[in-house]
């Protein structure tokens, strides 16, 4: 359900987004790959803020933008660890994720 809602949110901004990996419908977590279409990518992974109990996002590929090959390699490593993962790819030259939660 969250995946569909996020796709709609991106579509409202006329930003292409696609499911590049479909995970388990009930147990799958979601990674977000932001592709700036040339100047780099970033993969965001969800986590829980244990102080507040709220969801937040971590820059799984680090603080800086990385090449698409590096971003895809990170995703593949995560899939080996958790085969239930979903992956959304947002293609936005500005590098926006359209998330309401905090990104660390």
Buried (B, 14 or more C-beta within 10 A) or exposed (E): EEBEEBBEBBEEEEBEBEBBBEBEEEEBBBBBBBBBEEEBBBBBBBBEEEEEEEBBBBBBBEEEBBEBEBBBBBBEEBBEEEEEBBBBBBBBEEBEBBBEBEEE
